[in-house]
Amino acid sequence: AFNPQEARWLADAGADIVRVSCPDEASTAAFAEIVRAAKVPLVADIHFHYRRAIEAIIEPFKGLLLGAFFLLVGLGIDLQGLAEAPLRIVGLAIALIALKAAIIYVLARLFGFGHATALESSLLLGPCGEFAFVIIKQAQANGSLARGDTAEAELIVTLTMIAIPLLAYGARWWLAVRMRAAGAAISAEPPPADQQQH
């Protein structure tokens, strides 16, 4: 794997341009780190694959584009609705997360995942994603949602997304507690009878 710092080392050694091989998606994902570390122009060798070219162009700006998206969404959020009915809005957001998390947990268990993995996945995937805003806008354009309902739906989706870091922390904390409890239970078990005799 190409270390992002290697581009800087090559520039310090006198290179005027650095060519980076991007044969797969993981390589183009790392290209953004290389761009930040490099002091010289970079050339992405995409191995005649158009997807690698698109990824290499977009990857360094993905964070900026995502930030712009959330800024535009934030400007359109009606916070007055939250101030007028905070319990209702927050309650609906919690109910939405709980419903999605329950469905994901059941599906994960049906596909053979363990309890811990299923629970962590359900907590992380329970909140809505940014694509929900696209669906809401499309529903409004089709007349399926009134303007007031659209503003409320966007507010609920936003609250669920705000909860993602808290849910991620809660999932990690719960797993850490379970692992410590499992380790304590194993250490508390008495040794087998044949070992006790020695």
N, C-alpha and C positions, 0 to 999 in steps of 0.2 A: 504494500500500500504506500502511496505517496504521502510523505509527511509534509503538511502545509509549510513548515519551516524550511524545507529543502528549497523552495522557490526563493526564499530570502538568502539562503546560503549561496545559491547559484548566482544571484544578483551581486552579492558581496564578492564573489570570485571573479566577476567581470562579465557575466552573461548579459546580453542586451535584450534577450527574449527567451521565454521558457515555454516549452511545449509539454502539455500535460495529456496523457492518454486517458480517454474517457470511454472505455468499452462497455460499461454497464451503468445501471442507475445509481449504484453506490458510489461510483467514481464521480458522476456529475453532482451528486449530493455533497461530496467533499470538495467540489470545485469552489464553492462559496468561501470555504475556509482558506483555500489557496489564494483566492483573489485578495482576501483581506491581508494575508501575510506577504504577498508579493510586492516588490518595489519596481518591477519591470512589466512590460506587456506580456500577456499570456495567450497561448494558442491552444485551444481544446481540440485534440484529435478525436473525432467522433466515430471513426471507423465506418464511415459511409452509412451511418444510421441517423435518420432524421430526428428520432426521439431524443437521442443524445444531444443533438444540436439545440433543440428546444429547451431541454433541461439545463444545458450549460449556459444558455442565455438568461433563463428565468431564475435559476437557483440563487445567484448573488442578490437578487432584488426581491426574493420571496417574502422576507420579513418586512420589507418596506411596503410591498403591495398589501400584505395582510394587515399591517398597521393602518394604511390608508382606508382599507375596507372597514375596519372597526371604527375608525374616526368618522367616516360617512354614516355608518349605522348609528353611532352614538349621537350624532347631530340630529338624527331623525327620531330619536326616542322621546316619547311623551312622558316626562317625569311627573307631570301633573296628575296623571292617572294613578301613579303609585302613591302620591300624597293624598289623593281623595279616598282610595280604598286599599291601604297597605296590607291589611290582613288578607283580603281576598286575592290580591295579586301574588303575594308571597306564598299563600296557601296553595294557589293553583300551580305555581312554580315547583313547590315541594311535591305536590301530587303528581305532576308530570315526570319529575325525576324518579319518584318512587315507582310509577307505573312502568317506565322504560327499564329501570333497573330490575324490576321483578321479571319482566319478559326476557331480558338478556340473561338473567341468572338461570331461569328455567331452561332456556335454549342451550346455554353453556353446559348445564348438567346433562341434558339429553344427548349432547355431542361428546360426552365422556370426560369433561373437565372436572377436576376436583373442586371441593367446596371453596377452598381459599382462592383459587384462580377464578372461579365463577363469580365469587363475591367481589373481588377486586375489579374484574372486567365490568361487572354491572354498575359499580360505583363510578368508574371512569367514563363509561359510555352512557350513563343515565341522563346527563344533561344533553341539551340540544346542540347541534352543530351549526356552523354559519350558513349551511345550505337551507336551514329552516327559514332564513330571511328571504331567500329566493322564492321558496314555496309560498310564503305569506304574501309577497308582492304579486306573484302570479295569481293567487286566489283573489286578491283585491282587484286585479285587472280583469279577471273573468266575472267579477260581480258576486263571487262566492262569499266574500267577506266585506262587511261595511267598513267605512273608514275608522269608526270608533273601535270596532273589533280588531282591525288590523293593528292599530296602535297598542291595544292591550296585548295582543298576541306577541308583538315584537318586544314589548316590555317583559313579558313572561319568559320568552326565549333568552333575552339578555340576562335576566336574573339567574337562569339555570347555567349559563355559560360562566357567569361570575363565580358560581359555586364550584367550578371544576377544580381550582387549586385546593380548596378546602376538602373536597371529596378525595382528591389524590393524596393529600396529607393524611386524611383519616384512614384511607385504605392501607397506606404504608405503615401507619402506627398500629393498626389492628393486626397486620401480618407480623410485625415485629413482636407484638405481645404474644401472638399465637406461637411463634417460633421460640420465644423465651420459655413459654409454658411447656412446650413440647420438650425442649432441652432439659428443663427442670424435672419433668416426669421421667425422662430416660435416665437421668443421673440418680434419681431416687429409687429406681428399681434395684432390688437385691441381685447380686451376682448369681449365676447358675449354681446348682447344688454341687457339681463337680469342682467348681472353682472355690466354693466355700470350704471344702475339705482340705485344700492345700494350705 
